Amino acid sequence: MRRVTHDSSATALSSVQLEGGPHELSGTVELTELDEVIFSDEKIKIRYGNGYEHFETVRPAPPRTGGGEGSENMTFRWVGRTQIAE
């Protein structure tokens, strides 16, 4: 089962730009394609292997204009990893 969970203050995101961390999670990432993602406006936690990769906001997405033309993704930088307790 794939799921994206978020708190009520989160911006509805479908894809983000990730910097650092595991190679497979670098670049533009579709959040809906990942197994488990927990996010807010400031942080993203992605389940990866036997732990969670943590990312924090570097650059927020610019405000949308009426044109709807090619909006940039929010950028998050890797800050660490935590293991899942067993």
HELIX and SHEET records of a PDB file:
HELIX    1   1 HIS A   23  LEU A   25  5                                   3    
HELIX    2   2 LEU A   31  GLU A   33  5                                   3    
SHEET    1   A 7 ARG A   3  HIS A   6  0                                        
SHEET    2   A 7 GLU A  36  PHE A  39  1                                        
SHEET    3   A 7 LYS A  43  TYR A  48 -1                                        
SHEET    4   A 7 GLY A  51  ARG A  59 -1                                        
SHEET    5   A 7 THR A  75  GLN A  83 -1                                        
SHEET    6   A 7 SER A  15  GLU A  19  1                                        
SHEET    7   A 7 GLY A  27  GLU A  30 -1                                        
END                                                                             
